[in-house]
Amino acid sequence: MSGSVWHRLRAQSRLFIALGILILVVVWIVSGMLGRETEEAPRASDPQPMAVAVTALTAEPVERLLVLQGRVEPDLRVMVRAETAGQVAEWAVARGARVDVGDELANLRMDDREARRRQAIARLRGAESEYEAAQRLHDQGHVSRTQLEAREAEREAARAELEAVELDIRNTRIVAPVAGIVNQRLADRGDFVSRGDPVAEVVDNDPLLAVVHVPQHQIGRVEPGQPARIRFLDRRRAEGEVRFVSRVAESGTQTFRVEIAVPNPDEALPSGISAGVEIPTAVLQAHKLSPAWMGLDDAGRVGVKTVDAADRVVFHAVEVIRAAADGVWVTGLPETARVITIGHGFVTDGERVRPQAAQVDPGAAVPESVDGAAP
């Protein structure tokens, strides 16, 4: 075989080998593509509901309180005034002393009162003698009826004069008209007082009166006989009872005066100081929760979002009836409710969620997230 023929045969064999390799590669690629086409494409995953933290709460009976600031006053404050004119001779009691009705506080100088009394007695005796003589003469027919009546009038005038002098003498003794404490002595020894001038102030601190002014939109919740609690600035507490509710609003403030009587038998509680007053007006079923769990709906109502049995969000409008240092008490929720504590700002009413139980103290700090959700 010639050399040219040999070279042609080698070239053809190389061509056949290359074509064979190319065909094998194409077959391998096509078979791989066909195999992938027969595989089922992966299904897109369905979106998952948002995870929220919920706390189960149960309603409890809670007092609805009317909380006010007021002032404690004496039950009775009497200004003792002089009933006759004169100079204060001496005081019988010290300031701060306890007195009963009729106890002597002070007395005025007698001056000429005793002399006027003796003069009135003598005048009365003379008038009585003249009347008796006129009576005998009238019986004998020597004195007319008119003359007898004139002598009788003179006798009664003398008697009235003596009674006036004796009353004036009695009024020099200034006495306590009520039982209580001598809070002030308004005239010192040697001072001259006229009739009607103040001499002393007597106060009765049992009971005390806690006086508050209730706004007009709250006055319907208050009535006599309701219990009340008083908190003094020195942290002492006392129990009382509503004794008086004004039916006429005070001009200017449009508030109503309410008085709470506070028993003070040992007079340990002072008057004239500020105090806080709590008046329970009702007992309601309420839930205690953190203010951070509350929000507004589209209508601007304050409320709380809960999760129902179908794991859907439900918005409930609530009313705060009482505040405490560790939370607030609200009404408007079902008796038992799963309250959304974390994530309530990112879900809407009716939305399906994935609730996760979280025991959270209503007064504790709110955790930052649950499953990556912001509170």
Helices and strands as residue ranges (DSSP letters): H 3-38, E 50-58, E 60-81, E 86-91, E 98-99, E 104-108, H 113-140, H 145-171, E 173-175, E 180-185, E 192-193, E 198-215, G 219-221, E 227-232, E 237-245, E 255-262, E 274-289, G 291-293, E 294-296, E 302-307, E 313-317, E 319-324, E 327-331, E 336-342, G 344-346, E 353-357
